[in-house]
Amino acid sequence: MLLETIFPTRRNIRLSAMLRDFSVQSLFMGVLIAFVGFASSFAVVLHGLTGVGANEAQAASGLMALSISMGVCAILVSTVTRLPVSIAWSTPGAALLASSGVVEGGFNAAVGAFLVCGLLIIIAGLWKPLGRIVSAIPPALANAMLAGVLLSLCFAPVKAIAFNPLFGLPIVLAWAVVGSVSRLYAVPAALIAFVLVVALGIDMPEGALAGLSAALVPQAEFVSPSFSASALISIALPLFIVTMASQNIPGIAVLKVNDYHPDPGPLFATTGLFTLLSAPFGGHAVNLAAITAAMCAGSDSHPDRARRYWSSINAGIAYVVFGLLAGAVTTFVSLAPSVLIEAVAGLALIGAFSSSAVAAFTNAETREAAAITFLVTASGVGFAGVSGAFWGLVAGGLMLALARFAKGKG
């Protein structure tokens, strides 16, 4: 079995011993992790999936598939390894999809690209040369590409206020006020403000409540994948790079900071496997978490380091529950002007944008190449049917190589 290949030395799973490790503290932390992870970025996922051609039903299915897949993955990995391994969907990857636009072949081609991305993640985990190639991409360029991808979405809160101050301002103010007290709850506060704005300020069309009730029944939409060169270059390759550079590698780093030292390869391969499972139903990428990883692995999860893995298991269970409600979430979001949910998504990505921009431009030697990568990516202009994210990385890489060649000649 593939699982035996990924975890050849896994421990024997003894339910009685695991139950003794369970605690109420880990239960509350797990539910909080799932709420923060889901509420703070599901808007980005929906926007990204619709951005590459998914209709409402397909986007809801993708959200459900991702949430259930990462929940089951978290339960499985944490049970097998007894480590607090937090799993998430690729939020930067979803932002990349939003900027890519519909490729030749529509959403079917995008799903084909998701499958290729999952396969690349598995190979990166099991075949070390590919992992080394990904690690060899200059961090400045990877961060510059990510910053360029995120830029347009981070404009959305301003656009929402311009669209209608009565709708946009409450969302932004909730984020700013709560965020000044606790950054952790800033985006959930913005989401609550969005819900209130939609419920109280927008006239519901006839039959909206009936539609919400019907959407409570989970509906999986199978999408037959197709493959095109433009989708592979515009979506699969940038999605793989962004997911590895901004999610999987930082996720391992967070675990190491908290004195957990898993073998990264099996973890990467496992998330790639769950990406393959979710892709035919519209899910773009499952990966290690970074922010919620710190919540899982930290002392707030449990004073005893050996018992913190239960936080990840509990989070996984909660993710599965949230995934089953994805249809109702998507239906409710569709009742509002799209710019409002884009505003919530943009607010959720401001922290990622600022950190990636700082990392991109810190080193003076790579600053110009990073600027080229950022500008080409942020332009949103594609060439030969390939999105700007790929060309940004190519342009920045060529500029960096040229600068190093000239320096070597000098």
PAFI-322743 format. One record per residue (C-alpha): residue number from 1; x, y, z; residue in one letter. Coordinates in steps of 0.25 Angstrom, whole numbers. Layout:
BEGIN
{NUM,{X,Y,Z},A}
...
end
This chain:
BEGIN
{1,{0,0,0},M}
{2,{4,14,-3},L}
{3,{2,18,12},L}
{4,{12,7,16},E}
{5,{22,13,6},T}
{6,{20,27,12},I}
{7,{21,23,27},F}
{8,{29,10,27},P}
{9,{32,11,41},T}
{10,{19,16,47},R}
{11,{16,13,61},R}
{12,{5,3,65},N}
{13,{-8,10,67},I}
{14,{-14,6,81},R}
{15,{-27,13,83},L}
{16,{-27,11,98},S}
{17,{-13,19,99},A}
{18,{-18,30,90},M}
{19,{-31,32,98},L}
{20,{-22,34,111},R}
{21,{-15,45,103},D}
{22,{-28,52,100},F}
{23,{-31,65,107},S}
{24,{-42,76,107},V}
{25,{-32,86,105},Q}
{26,{-28,79,92},S}
{27,{-42,78,88},L}
{28,{-45,93,89},F}
{29,{-31,96,82},M}
{30,{-35,87,71},G}
{31,{-48,93,69},V}
{32,{-42,107,69},L}
{33,{-32,103,59},I}
{34,{-42,98,49},A}
{35,{-51,110,51},F}
{36,{-39,120,49},V}
{37,{-34,112,37},G}
{38,{-47,110,30},F}
{39,{-53,124,33},A}
{40,{-41,132,30},S}
{41,{-39,127,16},S}
{42,{-51,119,10},F}
{43,{-54,132,3},A}
{44,{-41,131,-4},V}
{45,{-43,117,-8},V}
{46,{-57,120,-14},L}
{47,{-51,132,-21},H}
{48,{-40,124,-27},G}
{49,{-48,113,-32},L}
{50,{-58,122,-39},T}
{51,{-47,129,-44},G}
{52,{-42,117,-52},V}
{53,{-56,114,-57},G}
{54,{-63,106,-47},A}
{55,{-78,109,-46},N}
{56,{-85,110,-32},E}
{57,{-88,96,-30},A}
{58,{-74,92,-34},Q}
{59,{-68,102,-25},A}
{60,{-76,97,-13},A}
{61,{-72,83,-17},S}
{62,{-57,87,-17},G}
{63,{-58,94,-4},L}
{64,{-65,82,2},M}
{65,{-55,72,-4},A}
{66,{-43,81,1},L}
{67,{-48,82,15},S}
{68,{-52,67,17},I}
{69,{-39,63,11},S}
{70,{-30,72,20},M}
{71,{-38,67,32},G}
{72,{-36,52,29},V}
{73,{-22,55,25},C}
{74,{-19,62,39},A}
{75,{-26,51,46},I}
{76,{-18,40,39},L}
{77,{-4,47,40},V}
{78,{-6,51,54},S}
{79,{-11,37,58},T}
{80,{1,30,51},V}
{81,{12,39,55},T}
{82,{7,44,69},R}
{83,{11,58,65},L}
{84,{3,71,64},P}
{85,{3,72,49},V}
{86,{-7,82,44},S}
{87,{-13,81,30},I}
{88,{-19,92,22},A}
{89,{-23,95,8},W}
{90,{-13,104,0},S}
{91,{-18,118,2},T}
{92,{-7,125,-6},P}
{93,{-10,114,-17},G}
{94,{-25,119,-17},A}
{95,{-20,133,-19},A}
{96,{-12,129,-30},L}
{97,{-24,122,-37},L}
{98,{-32,135,-35},A}
{99,{-21,143,-43},S}
{100,{-19,132,-54},S}
{101,{-32,133,-60},G}
{102,{-40,122,-68},V}
{103,{-30,114,-77},V}
{104,{-32,107,-90},E}
{105,{-41,95,-86},G}
{106,{-48,102,-75},G}
{107,{-50,97,-61},F}
{108,{-48,82,-66},N}
{109,{-34,86,-70},A}
{110,{-31,93,-57},A}
{111,{-35,80,-50},V}
{112,{-25,73,-59},G}
{113,{-15,83,-54},A}
{114,{-19,80,-39},F}
{115,{-16,65,-42},L}
{116,{-2,68,-47},V}
{117,{1,77,-36},C}
{118,{-3,66,-26},G}
{119,{6,57,-33},L}
{120,{18,66,-33},L}
{121,{16,68,-18},I}
{122,{16,53,-16},I}
{123,{29,52,-25},I}
{124,{35,63,-17},A}
{125,{33,55,-4},G}
{126,{37,42,-9},L}
{127,{48,46,-19},W}
{128,{58,55,-13},K}
{129,{64,61,-25},P}
{130,{51,68,-29},L}
{131,{50,73,-14},G}
{132,{64,79,-16},R}
{133,{60,86,-28},I}
{134,{49,92,-22},V}
{135,{58,96,-10},S}
{136,{68,102,-20},A}
{137,{58,113,-25},I}
{138,{63,126,-19},P}
{139,{53,129,-7},P}
{140,{53,144,-12},A}
{141,{47,140,-25},L}
{142,{37,130,-19},A}
{143,{33,141,-9},N}
{144,{32,152,-20},A}
{145,{23,143,-29},M}
{146,{14,140,-17},L}
{147,{14,155,-14},A}
{148,{10,158,-28},G}
{149,{-1,148,-28},V}
{150,{-7,154,-15},L}
{151,{-6,168,-19},L}
{152,{-19,169,-27},S}
{153,{-27,162,-16},L}
{154,{-22,171,-6},C}
{155,{-28,183,-13},F}
{156,{-42,177,-11},A}
{157,{-45,183,2},P}
{158,{-43,197,-3},V}
{159,{-52,193,-16},K}
{160,{-63,188,-6},A}
{161,{-63,202,1},I}
{162,{-64,209,-12},A}
{163,{-75,200,-17},F}
{164,{-84,203,-5},N}
{165,{-78,209,8},P}
{166,{-90,204,16},L}
{167,{-86,189,12},F}
{168,{-71,190,11},G}
{169,{-67,199,23},L}
{170,{-73,190,34},P}
{171,{-65,178,29},I}
{172,{-52,186,29},V}
{173,{-55,192,42},L}
{174,{-58,179,49},A}
{175,{-45,174,43},W}
{176,{-37,186,48},A}
{177,{-43,187,62},V}
{178,{-42,173,66},V}
{179,{-29,171,59},G}
{180,{-23,182,68},S}
{181,{-26,173,80},V}
{182,{-24,160,74},S}
{183,{-19,157,60},R}
{184,{-24,142,61},L}
{185,{-39,147,62},Y}
{186,{-38,158,52},A}
{187,{-42,151,39},V}
{188,{-53,143,47},P}
{189,{-58,156,51},A}
{190,{-58,162,37},A}
{191,{-66,149,33},L}
{192,{-76,151,44},I}
{193,{-78,166,39},A}
{194,{-80,160,25},F}
{195,{-91,151,29},V}
{196,{-98,162,37},L}
{197,{-97,171,25},V}
{198,{-103,161,15},V}
{199,{-114,157,25},A}
{200,{-118,171,29},L}
{201,{-114,180,18},G}
{202,{-117,172,5},I}
{203,{-131,168,0},D}
{204,{-132,153,-1},M}
{205,{-137,148,-14},P}
{206,{-150,139,-14},E}
{207,{-147,125,-10},G}
{208,{-133,128,-4},A}
{209,{-136,122,10},L}
{210,{-141,109,3},A}
{211,{-129,109,-6},G}
{212,{-120,110,7},L}
{213,{-128,98,13},S}
{214,{-126,90,1},A}
{215,{-111,93,1},A}
{216,{-110,87,15},L}
{217,{-110,73,8},V}
{218,{-95,71,3},P}
{219,{-94,70,-12},Q}
{220,{-81,65,-18},A}
{221,{-79,69,-33},E}
{222,{-69,60,-41},F}
{223,{-61,68,-51},V}
{224,{-55,60,-62},S}
{225,{-41,65,-64},P}
{226,{-35,69,-77},S}
{227,{-20,73,-79},F}
{228,{-14,85,-87},S}
{229,{-1,90,-88},A}
{230,{-6,104,-84},S}
{231,{-13,99,-71},A}
{232,{0,91,-67},L}
{233,{9,103,-69},I}
{234,{-1,114,-64},S}
{235,{-7,106,-52},I}
{236,{0,93,-49},A}
{237,{14,97,-48},L}
{238,{12,111,-41},P}
{239,{2,104,-31},L}
{240,{12,93,-28},F}
{241,{23,104,-25},I}
{242,{15,113,-17},V}
{243,{9,101,-9},T}
{244,{23,96,-6},M}
{245,{30,109,-3},A}
{246,{19,116,5},S}
{247,{12,104,12},Q}
{248,{19,91,12},N}
{249,{33,96,15},I}
{250,{29,106,26},P}
{251,{20,96,32},G}
{252,{32,87,34},I}
{253,{40,99,40},A}
{254,{29,102,50},V}
{255,{29,88,55},L}
{256,{44,88,56},K}
{257,{43,102,64},V}
{258,{34,94,74},N}
{259,{44,83,75},D}
{260,{37,73,66},Y}
{261,{46,67,55},H}
{262,{38,58,46},P}
{263,{43,53,32},D}
{264,{38,64,23},P}
{265,{37,54,11},G}
{266,{26,45,16},P}
{267,{18,57,20},L}
{268,{19,64,7},F}
{269,{15,51,-1},A}
{270,{3,49,8},T}
{271,{-3,63,5},T}
{272,{0,60,-9},G}
{273,{-8,48,-8},L}
{274,{-20,55,-2},F}
{275,{-19,66,-13},T}
{276,{-21,55,-23},L}
{277,{-33,50,-16},L}
{278,{-39,64,-15},S}
{279,{-36,69,-29},A}
{280,{-47,61,-37},P}
{281,{-57,68,-28},F}
{282,{-51,82,-30},G}
{283,{-41,83,-19},G}
{284,{-28,90,-23},H}
{285,{-17,86,-13},A}
{286,{-16,80,1},V}
{287,{-3,83,9},N}
{288,{4,85,22},L}
{289,{-2,97,30},A}
{290,{8,108,35},A}
{291,{-1,118,44},I}
{292,{-10,107,50},T}
{293,{3,98,51},A}
{294,{8,108,62},A}
{295,{-5,107,69},M}
{296,{-5,91,69},C}
{297,{10,90,73},A}
{298,{10,101,83},G}
{299,{8,100,98},S}
{300,{-6,105,97},D}
{301,{-10,92,91},S}
{302,{-6,84,103},H}
{303,{6,86,114},P}
{304,{10,72,111},D}
{305,{17,72,97},R}
{306,{14,57,95},A}
{307,{-1,59,96},R}
{308,{-2,71,86},R}
{309,{-5,62,74},Y}
{310,{-20,62,79},W}
{311,{-21,76,75},S}
{312,{-19,73,61},S}
{313,{-28,61,61},I}
{314,{-39,69,67},N}
{315,{-37,80,57},A}
{316,{-38,69,46},G}
{317,{-51,65,51},I}
{318,{-56,79,51},A}
{319,{-51,81,37},Y}
{320,{-59,69,32},V}
{321,{-72,75,39},V}
{322,{-69,89,32},F}
{323,{-67,82,19},G}
{324,{-81,76,20},L}
{325,{-87,90,21},L}
{326,{-79,95,9},A}
{327,{-91,95,0},G}
{328,{-99,104,10},A}
{329,{-87,113,12},V}
{330,{-85,115,-3},T}
{331,{-100,118,-6},T}
{332,{-101,128,5},F}
{333,{-88,135,-1},V}
{334,{-95,135,-15},S}
{335,{-106,144,-9},L}
{336,{-96,156,-7},A}
{337,{-89,164,-18},P}
{338,{-76,157,-21},S}
{339,{-67,169,-17},V}
{340,{-71,167,-2},L}
{341,{-66,153,-1},I}
{342,{-54,157,-9},E}
{343,{-52,168,2},A}
{344,{-52,157,13},V}
{345,{-42,149,4},A}
{346,{-33,161,2},G}
{347,{-33,164,17},L}
{348,{-29,150,20},A}
{349,{-17,151,11},L}
{350,{-11,164,15},I}
{351,{-2,157,25},G}
{352,{3,148,15},A}
{353,{5,159,5},F}
{354,{13,167,15},S}
{355,{22,156,20},S}
{356,{25,151,5},S}
{357,{28,165,1},A}
{358,{37,167,12},V}
{359,{44,154,9},A}
{360,{45,157,-5},A}
{361,{52,170,-4},F}
{362,{61,169,8},T}
{363,{73,164,1},N}
{364,{80,175,-7},A}
{365,{86,165,-17},E}
{366,{73,159,-21},T}
{367,{64,171,-20},R}
{368,{64,175,-34},E}
{369,{61,161,-39},A}
{370,{50,160,-29},A}
{371,{45,173,-33},A}
{372,{44,168,-48},I}
{373,{37,155,-43},T}
{374,{27,163,-35},F}
{375,{24,173,-46},L}
{376,{22,163,-57},V}
{377,{13,154,-48},T}
{378,{5,166,-42},A}
{379,{2,171,-56},S}
{380,{-7,159,-58},G}
{381,{-3,159,-73},V}
{382,{-1,145,-79},G}
{383,{7,141,-91},F}
{384,{4,129,-101},A}
{385,{-8,125,-92},G}
{386,{1,124,-79},V}
{387,{-2,133,-67},S}
{388,{7,144,-62},G}
{389,{12,136,-49},A}
{390,{20,126,-58},F}
{391,{26,137,-66},W}
{392,{29,146,-54},G}
{393,{37,134,-48},L}
{394,{44,132,-62},V}
{395,{47,147,-64},A}
{396,{53,148,-49},G}
{397,{61,136,-51},G}
{398,{67,141,-64},L}
{399,{70,154,-58},M}
{400,{77,148,-46},L}
{401,{85,138,-54},A}
{402,{89,150,-63},L}
{403,{93,158,-51},A}
{404,{101,147,-45},R}
{405,{108,144,-59},F}
{406,{112,159,-60},A}
{407,{117,159,-46},K}
{408,{125,146,-49},G}
{409,{131,153,-61},K}
{410,{135,165,-53},G}
end
